[in-house]
Amino acid sequence: MPVEHFDVVVVGAGISGIGAGYHLQTLSPDRTYVILEGRPQLGGTWDLFRYPGIRSDSDMYTLGYSFKPWTDAKAIADGPSILRYLTETAREHGIDRHIRYRQHVKSAAWSSDDARWTVRVEGEDGPVDYTCNFLFMCSGYYNYAQGHTPEFPGAGDFAGRIVHPQHWPADLDYSDKNVVVIGSGATAVTLVPAMAARAKHVTMLQRSPTYVVSRPSEDGVANWLRAKLPAKTAYGITRWKNVLWGMFFFNMARKRPEKVKERIIGMVRDQLGPDYDIATHFTPRYNPWDQRLCLVPDADLFDALKTGKADVVTDRIARFTPEGIALESGKEIAADVIVTATGLELQLLSDVQFSVDGAPVDLAKTFNYKGMMYSGVPNMASSFGYTNASWTLKADLTCAYVCRLLNTMKKRGLRQATPRISGDELAAEPFLDFSSGYVTRAMEKFPKQGNRKPWKLYQNYAKDLVTLKYGSVDKEMEFSNPVPARAKRLEKVDA
């Protein structure tokens, strides 16, 4: 079988991959590209997760693309609505015609002599190779094959059903049953009110509390603007409103953490009343934004708690029993269904094995360049969103910057762009400054960031917009490897 060649191979057909297709078509229209997707359909996260209540925890005016307005009334959208939005985007722009499904990328080898990657893929009919001049990894940051589930003593003794949200069974009937959801993150606070509507009772069992913030599911300002202005104009204004508000809130949390903490906990107290044990169940030990805040649309979690359909227990698990869960405090929670909303397994670039000119690349020993490339690795970028804002804000900027690199190489007649550390000594810092368990468990496998630009992640959309859209592409970036015709002309000049 002949090896197919593309100017760009994009890995992953989720939010980032579809965005990459649009930007390549718009900003680098002379480049050929293909999107390789391991699953049988597009959508990534929004197709994979099927648990009750699945929704965004970012508003859709920032989680949506800059080029396609979100026009639904709800700003906090459910999973099926987001999947429809992505499918519609891919179809409207013809991106879907570039996607190849059930293509699991296993390895990628760069050759400087050929100025191209050879990408080995496991397809439906066996291994197949693609070649490309630029490799763009848009495969997300977690393991699609499995979520994180700790080993719970006695799990085999439990008489009911144990489910992880990442693999929600279509046949699970929890009507009129006692459900325990283990966890306190975004998935748990989504599941509890959604399941409480049908279950007999739902208990959110947490080892420690998380910051929970209620927010209306609809953005009144956005809906008013959309009624008065063209959709694209209204969307752009709302997008910037929400970006600036998010930046302000994050900066306040960093500068005055105690004040922000007091305000968040005060809002929870306003919802649940003065008699609720806020100190035990909703007062975290860490500062706001040391971990991602949990969004509760229309106070649905608090409503479930107030009606008695759900409760929160803060304790440690001793073991599972046939009837439920025994706690270290000596109490036991009865359960027919246990949901382990215990997090994700982070996975760097889908665990693809990379090599450069025959030498294996250990990405954990590299430095991350501008939040998207890797020191010493040519012609490869990855899309990784913000921890303190929506994923798509950074994905849009990353896609546009990749096109800047492609266009710069073409203009200069060069085939290779490699981030190189130069100048001042670079001190290593963790890739993410985040204390969430799913992050700390995996950081040793991730590249480092530096203590200065362009190797430092600022988690700041405004700074990144200026840097990536208007800043220099040459800063600590080595452009090399002339196209053969240009190389011959240079040889003649030198002679």
C-alpha positions as CSV (number, residue, x, y, z in Angstrom):
1,M,0.0,0.0,0.0
2,P,1.5,3.4,-1.0
3,V,2.2,5.8,1.9
4,E,0.0,8.9,1.8
5,H,1.6,12.3,2.3
6,F,0.0,15.4,3.7
7,D,1.5,18.8,4.6
8,V,-0.1,18.5,8.0
9,V,-1.3,15.5,10.0
10,V,-3.7,16.4,12.8
11,V,-4.2,13.8,15.5
12,G,-7.7,13.9,17.1
13,A,-11.1,15.1,16.0
14,G,-12.3,16.8,19.1
15,I,-12.5,20.5,19.9
16,S,-8.9,21.1,19.1
17,G,-8.7,18.9,15.9
18,I,-11.8,20.4,14.3
19,G,-10.5,23.9,15.2
20,A,-7.1,22.9,13.6
21,G,-8.9,22.0,10.4
22,Y,-10.7,25.3,10.2
23,H,-7.5,27.4,10.8
24,L,-5.5,25.4,8.3
25,Q,-8.2,25.9,5.6
26,T,-8.5,29.6,6.5
27,L,-4.9,30.7,7.3
28,S,-2.8,28.2,5.3
29,P,-5.2,27.2,2.5
30,D,-2.5,25.9,0.3
31,R,-1.6,23.1,2.7
32,T,-3.1,19.6,2.6
33,Y,-4.2,18.0,5.8
34,V,-5.8,14.9,7.3
35,I,-7.3,14.4,10.8
36,L,-6.7,11.0,12.3
37,E,-9.2,10.0,14.9
38,G,-8.9,6.8,16.9
39,R,-12.6,6.5,17.8
40,P,-15.4,5.8,15.3
41,Q,-16.8,9.4,15.4
42,L,-15.8,12.9,16.1
43,G,-16.3,14.9,19.2
44,G,-13.6,13.6,21.6
45,T,-14.7,14.3,25.2
46,W,-18.2,15.2,24.2
47,D,-18.8,11.9,22.4
48,L,-17.0,9.7,24.9
49,F,-18.7,10.8,28.1
50,R,-22.4,9.7,28.4
51,Y,-23.1,9.9,32.1
52,P,-26.2,11.6,33.4
53,G,-26.1,15.4,33.3
54,I,-22.9,15.6,31.3
55,R,-22.3,19.3,30.5
56,S,-19.6,22.0,30.1
57,D,-18.0,23.6,33.1
58,S,-17.0,26.6,31.0
59,D,-19.5,28.9,29.4
60,M,-20.1,28.2,25.7
61,Y,-19.1,31.8,24.7
62,T,-15.5,30.9,25.5
63,L,-15.7,27.1,25.0
64,G,-17.2,27.7,21.6
65,Y,-14.9,28.6,18.7
66,S,-14.0,32.2,17.9
67,F,-15.2,31.7,14.3
68,K,-18.6,30.1,15.1
69,P,-21.0,31.9,17.4
70,W,-22.8,29.9,20.0
71,T,-26.5,30.8,19.6
72,D,-28.4,28.6,22.1
73,A,-30.0,30.3,25.1
74,K,-28.0,28.2,27.6
75,A,-24.5,29.3,28.2
76,I,-23.7,26.2,30.3
77,A,-24.6,23.5,27.7
78,D,-25.3,19.8,28.0
79,G,-23.0,17.3,26.3
80,P,-25.3,16.4,23.4
81,S,-25.7,20.1,22.5
82,I,-22.0,20.6,22.5
83,L,-21.5,17.5,20.3
84,R,-24.1,18.8,17.8
85,Y,-22.2,22.1,17.8
86,L,-19.0,20.4,16.9
87,T,-20.6,18.2,14.3
88,E,-22.3,21.2,12.7
89,T,-19.0,23.1,12.7
90,A,-17.1,20.2,11.0
91,R,-19.9,19.8,8.4
92,E,-20.4,23.5,7.6
93,H,-16.7,24.0,6.8
94,G,-16.1,20.7,5.1
95,I,-13.7,19.6,7.9
96,D,-15.5,16.3,8.3
97,R,-14.3,15.2,4.8
98,H,-10.7,15.3,6.1
99,I,-11.4,13.0,9.1
100,R,-10.4,9.3,9.0
101,Y,-11.8,7.3,11.8
102,R,-10.5,4.3,13.8
103,Q,-6.9,5.4,13.1
104,H,-4.8,4.9,16.3
105,V,-1.5,6.7,16.1
106,K,1.3,4.6,17.6
107,S,4.5,6.3,16.7
108,A,6.0,9.2,14.8
109,A,9.6,9.4,13.5
110,W,11.1,12.6,12.2
111,S,13.8,12.6,9.5
112,S,15.8,15.8,9.0
113,D,17.1,14.6,5.7
114,D,13.5,14.3,4.3
115,A,12.1,17.1,6.5
116,R,9.1,14.9,7.3
117,W,7.4,12.8,9.9
118,T,6.5,9.2,9.3
119,V,3.4,8.4,11.3
120,R,2.6,4.8,12.1
121,V,-1.1,4.1,12.6
122,E,-3.0,1.1,13.6
123,G,-6.1,1.1,11.4
124,E,-9.0,-1.2,11.0
125,D,-7.1,-3.4,8.5
126,G,-3.7,-3.3,10.3
127,P,-0.7,-0.9,10.4
128,V,-0.5,1.9,7.9
129,D,1.9,4.8,7.5
130,Y,1.4,8.4,6.7
131,T,4.0,11.1,6.1
132,C,3.7,14.8,6.8
133,N,5.8,17.9,7.0
134,F,4.2,19.0,10.3
135,L,2.5,17.0,13.0
136,F,-0.2,18.6,15.1
137,M,-1.3,16.6,18.2
138,C,-4.9,17.5,19.2
139,S,-5.6,14.3,21.1
140,G,-6.4,15.9,24.5
141,Y,-4.7,15.2,27.8
142,Y,-6.2,12.1,29.3
143,N,-6.4,8.4,28.7
144,Y,-9.6,7.6,26.7
145,A,-9.2,3.9,27.5
146,Q,-9.6,4.2,31.2
147,G,-10.3,6.7,34.0
148,H,-8.6,6.7,37.4
149,T,-10.0,4.4,40.0
150,P,-8.2,3.7,43.2
151,E,-8.1,0.2,44.6
152,F,-10.9,0.1,47.2
153,P,-10.6,-2.8,49.8
154,G,-13.6,-5.1,49.5
155,A,-14.7,-3.9,46.1
156,G,-15.2,-7.5,45.1
157,D,-17.6,-8.0,48.0
158,F,-20.1,-5.3,46.9
159,A,-23.3,-6.8,45.8
160,G,-24.4,-3.9,43.6
161,R,-22.9,-2.3,40.6
162,I,-19.7,-0.2,40.5
163,V,-19.5,2.3,37.6
164,H,-16.8,4.8,36.4
165,P,-18.3,7.9,34.7
166,Q,-15.9,7.5,31.7
167,H,-17.5,4.2,30.9
168,W,-21.2,4.7,31.6
169,P,-23.2,1.6,30.8
170,A,-26.3,2.3,28.7
171,D,-28.3,-0.4,30.6
172,L,-27.7,1.0,34.1
173,D,-31.1,1.5,35.9
174,Y,-30.7,3.5,39.1
175,S,-34.4,4.4,39.5
176,D,-35.5,4.2,43.2
177,K,-32.0,3.0,44.2
178,N,-29.5,4.3,46.7
179,V,-26.5,5.7,44.9
180,V,-23.1,6.7,46.3
181,V,-21.0,9.0,44.1
182,I,-17.4,9.0,45.3
183,G,-15.6,12.3,44.5
184,S,-16.1,16.0,44.8
185,G,-14.9,17.3,41.4
186,A,-16.8,18.6,38.4
187,T,-18.1,15.1,37.4
188,A,-19.4,14.4,40.9
189,V,-21.2,17.7,41.3
190,T,-22.8,17.1,37.9
191,L,-23.9,13.5,38.6
192,V,-25.4,14.1,42.0
193,P,-28.3,16.4,41.0
194,A,-28.8,14.6,37.7
195,M,-29.1,11.2,39.3
196,A,-31.2,12.5,42.3
197,A,-34.1,13.1,39.9
198,R,-34.6,9.4,39.5
199,A,-32.7,7.7,42.4
200,K,-34.1,7.0,45.8
201,H,-31.2,8.9,47.3
202,V,-27.8,10.0,46.2
203,T,-24.8,10.5,48.5
204,M,-21.8,12.5,47.4
205,L,-18.9,10.9,49.4
206,Q,-15.8,13.1,49.4
207,R,-12.5,12.8,51.2
208,S,-12.2,16.6,51.2
209,P,-14.3,19.5,49.9
210,T,-14.0,21.4,46.7
211,Y,-14.9,25.0,45.9
212,V,-18.4,25.0,44.4
213,V,-19.8,28.1,42.7
214,S,-23.4,28.5,41.4
215,R,-24.0,30.3,38.2
216,P,-27.1,30.8,36.0
217,S,-27.2,28.4,33.1
218,E,-28.2,31.3,30.8
219,D,-26.2,34.4,30.2
220,G,-28.8,37.2,30.4
221,V,-26.5,39.8,28.8
222,A,-25.6,37.5,25.9
223,N,-29.3,36.7,25.2
224,W,-30.1,40.4,25.3
225,L,-27.2,41.3,23.0
226,R,-28.2,38.5,20.5
227,A,-31.7,40.0,20.3
228,K,-30.3,43.5,19.4
229,L,-27.2,42.7,17.4
230,P,-26.0,40.4,14.6
231,A,-25.1,37.0,16.1
232,K,-21.4,37.3,15.4
233,T,-21.1,40.7,17.0
234,A,-23.1,39.7,20.1
235,Y,-21.0,36.6,20.4
236,G,-17.8,38.5,20.2
237,I,-18.8,41.0,22.9
238,T,-20.0,38.2,25.2
239,R,-16.8,36.2,24.7
240,W,-14.6,39.1,25.7
241,K,-16.9,40.0,28.6
242,N,-16.5,36.4,30.0
243,V,-12.8,36.3,29.2
244,L,-12.2,39.5,31.2
245,W,-14.4,38.5,34.0
246,G,-12.6,35.1,34.3
247,M,-9.2,36.8,34.3
248,F,-10.3,39.3,36.9
249,F,-11.7,36.6,39.2
250,F,-8.5,34.4,38.8
251,N,-6.2,37.3,39.6
252,M,-8.3,38.2,42.6
253,A,-8.0,34.6,43.8
254,R,-4.2,34.8,43.5
255,K,-3.8,38.2,45.1
256,R,-6.4,38.0,47.8
257,P,-7.2,34.3,48.3
258,E,-8.7,34.7,51.8
259,K,-11.2,37.3,50.6
260,V,-12.2,35.2,47.6
261,K,-12.5,32.1,49.7
262,E,-14.7,33.9,52.2
263,R,-16.9,35.1,49.3
264,I,-17.3,31.7,47.7
265,I,-18.1,30.0,51.0
266,G,-20.5,32.8,51.8
267,M,-22.4,32.2,48.6
268,V,-22.7,28.5,49.5
269,R,-24.1,29.5,52.9
270,D,-26.6,31.7,51.2
271,Q,-27.8,28.7,49.3
272,L,-27.9,26.1,52.0
273,G,-28.7,28.2,55.1
274,P,-26.9,28.9,58.4
275,D,-27.6,25.5,59.9
276,Y,-25.8,23.5,57.2
277,D,-22.3,22.3,58.1
278,I,-20.5,24.4,55.5
279,A,-17.2,24.1,57.4
280,T,-17.1,20.4,57.0
281,H,-18.5,19.9,53.5
282,F,-17.8,23.0,51.5
283,T,-14.7,24.6,53.0
284,P,-11.5,23.3,51.2
285,R,-8.1,23.2,52.7
286,Y,-6.5,24.9,49.7
287,N,-6.9,28.4,48.2
288,P,-9.3,29.1,45.3
289,W,-7.9,28.2,41.9
290,D,-5.1,26.0,43.3
291,Q,-7.5,23.5,41.8
292,R,-10.3,24.1,39.3
293,L,-13.5,25.5,40.7
294,C,-16.7,23.4,40.3
295,L,-19.5,25.1,38.5
296,V,-23.1,24.4,39.6
297,P,-25.6,25.8,37.0
298,D,-28.8,27.2,38.5
299,A,-27.8,25.9,41.9
300,D,-29.0,22.4,41.0
301,L,-26.6,20.6,43.5
302,F,-27.8,22.9,46.3
303,D,-31.4,22.3,45.4
304,A,-30.9,18.5,45.5
305,L,-29.4,18.9,49.0
306,K,-32.2,21.1,50.3
307,T,-34.9,18.7,49.1
308,G,-33.2,15.8,50.9
309,K,-32.8,13.8,47.6
310,A,-29.1,14.1,48.1
311,D,-26.6,14.6,50.8
312,V,-22.8,15.1,51.2
313,V,-20.6,13.0,53.5
314,T,-17.0,14.0,54.2
315,D,-15.1,11.0,55.4
316,R,-12.6,8.4,54.3
317,I,-13.4,4.9,53.0
318,A,-12.4,2.0,55.1
319,R,-13.7,-0.7,52.7
320,F,-16.6,-1.7,50.5
321,T,-19.1,-4.1,52.0
322,P,-21.8,-6.2,50.4
323,E,-24.4,-3.5,51.3
324,G,-22.4,-0.4,50.6
325,I,-19.4,1.5,52.0
326,A,-17.9,1.4,55.5
327,L,-16.2,4.6,56.6
328,E,-13.2,5.2,58.8
329,S,-15.5,7.0,61.2
330,G,-17.4,3.8,61.8
331,K,-20.5,4.8,59.8
332,E,-21.7,2.9,56.8
333,I,-23.5,4.2,53.7
334,A,-26.0,1.8,52.1
335,A,-25.7,1.6,48.3
336,D,-27.2,-0.2,45.4
337,V,-24.9,1.6,42.9
338,I,-21.5,3.1,43.5
339,V,-20.1,5.6,41.0
340,T,-16.4,6.2,41.2
341,A,-16.1,9.8,40.0
342,T,-12.4,9.6,41.1
343,G,-10.9,11.4,38.2
344,L,-9.0,11.0,34.9
345,E,-5.6,9.5,34.0
346,L,-3.6,12.2,32.3
347,Q,-1.8,11.0,29.2
348,L,0.7,13.0,27.3
349,L,0.0,13.1,23.5
350,S,-1.8,9.7,23.6
351,D,1.5,8.0,24.6
352,V,2.7,8.1,21.0
353,Q,6.3,7.1,20.7
354,F,8.4,9.9,19.1
355,S,11.8,9.8,17.6
356,V,14.0,12.4,15.9
357,D,16.6,11.2,13.4
358,G,16.5,7.7,14.9
359,A,16.9,8.8,18.5
360,P,13.9,8.2,20.9
361,V,12.5,11.4,22.4
362,D,11.5,11.5,26.1
363,L,9.2,14.4,26.2
364,A,9.4,14.5,30.0
365,K,13.0,15.7,29.6
366,T,12.0,18.5,27.3
367,F,10.9,22.1,27.9
368,N,7.5,23.2,26.7
369,Y,7.7,26.1,24.2
370,K,4.9,28.7,24.2
371,G,2.6,26.1,25.7
372,M,2.6,24.0,22.5
373,M,6.0,22.8,21.2
374,Y,8.9,20.9,22.7
375,S,12.6,21.8,22.9
376,G,14.6,20.0,20.3
377,V,11.6,18.5,18.5
378,P,11.1,19.9,15.0
379,N,7.8,20.6,13.3
380,M,5.5,19.3,16.0
381,A,2.9,21.1,18.2
382,S,0.2,20.1,20.6
383,S,-3.0,21.7,21.7
384,F,-3.4,22.1,25.5
385,G,-6.0,24.4,26.9
386,Y,-6.1,26.6,30.0
387,T,-6.6,25.3,33.5
388,N,-8.2,28.5,34.7
389,A,-10.4,29.2,31.6
390,S,-11.9,27.3,28.7
391,W,-9.9,24.8,26.6
392,T,-10.9,26.4,23.3
393,L,-9.5,29.8,24.1
394,K,-5.9,28.4,24.0
395,A,-6.7,25.9,21.3
396,D,-7.8,28.7,18.9
397,L,-4.5,30.6,19.6
398,T,-2.4,27.5,19.2
399,C,-4.0,26.6,15.8
400,A,-3.4,30.1,14.5
401,Y,0.2,30.1,15.7
402,V,0.9,26.7,13.9
403,C,-0.4,28.4,10.7
404,R,2.0,31.3,11.4
405,L,4.9,28.8,11.6
406,L,3.8,27.0,8.4
407,N,3.5,30.3,6.5
408,T,6.9,31.6,7.8
409,M,8.7,28.4,6.7
410,K,7.1,28.6,3.2
411,K,8.0,32.3,2.9
412,R,11.6,31.7,3.9
413,G,12.0,28.6,1.8
414,L,12.8,26.5,4.9
415,R,11.3,23.2,6.0
416,Q,12.1,22.9,9.7
417,A,11.2,24.9,12.8
418,T,12.8,23.6,16.1
419,P,12.5,25.3,19.5
420,R,16.0,25.7,20.9
421,I,16.9,26.9,24.4
422,S,19.4,29.8,24.2
423,G,20.3,32.9,26.1
424,D,19.8,33.0,29.9
425,E,19.9,29.8,31.9
426,L,16.5,28.1,32.0
427,A,15.2,26.9,35.4
428,A,12.7,24.0,35.4
429,E,9.2,24.3,36.8
430,P,6.3,21.9,36.7
431,F,4.3,21.9,33.5
432,L,1.1,22.8,35.5
433,D,0.9,24.7,38.7
434,F,-2.1,22.9,39.9
435,S,-2.7,20.7,43.0
436,S,-5.5,18.5,41.7
437,G,-4.9,14.8,42.1
438,Y,-5.1,13.9,38.4
439,V,-2.4,16.5,37.7
440,T,0.0,15.6,40.5
441,R,-0.2,11.9,39.7
442,A,1.1,12.5,36.2
443,M,3.4,15.5,36.2
444,E,6.6,13.4,36.2
445,K,5.6,12.2,32.7
446,F,5.1,15.7,31.3
447,P,7.6,18.2,30.0
448,K,8.8,21.0,32.2
449,Q,8.1,24.7,31.7
450,G,10.8,27.3,32.2
451,N,11.0,30.4,34.4
452,R,11.0,32.9,31.5
453,K,9.4,33.5,28.1
454,P,8.9,31.8,25.7
455,W,9.2,28.7,27.9
456,K,6.8,29.7,30.6
457,L,3.0,29.1,30.7
458,Y,1.1,32.2,32.0
459,Q,-2.4,30.8,31.8
460,N,-3.4,34.2,30.6
461,Y,-5.5,34.6,27.4
462,A,-4.7,38.3,26.9
463,K,-1.0,37.8,27.2
464,D,-1.1,34.7,24.9
465,L,-3.2,36.6,22.4
466,V,-0.6,39.3,22.1
467,T,2.4,36.9,22.1
468,L,1.0,34.3,19.7
469,K,-0.8,36.5,17.3
470,Y,1.6,39.4,17.1
471,G,4.8,38.4,18.8
472,S,8.0,37.2,17.1
473,V,8.1,33.7,15.7
474,D,12.0,33.8,15.8
475,K,12.5,34.0,19.6
476,E,14.4,30.8,20.5
477,M,13.0,29.1,17.4
478,E,15.5,27.7,14.9
479,F,14.4,27.8,11.3
480,S,16.5,25.6,9.0
481,N,16.6,22.9,6.4
482,P,16.1,24.8,3.1
483,V,13.9,23.3,0.4
484,P,16.1,21.4,-2.1
485,A,15.8,23.9,-4.9
486,R,16.7,26.8,-2.6
487,A,19.6,24.8,-1.1
488,K,21.1,24.3,-4.6
489,R,20.8,28.1,-5.3
490,L,22.5,28.9,-2.0
491,E,25.3,26.5,-2.9
492,K,25.9,28.2,-6.2
493,V,26.0,31.6,-4.5
494,D,28.5,30.3,-1.9
495,A,30.7,28.9,-4.7
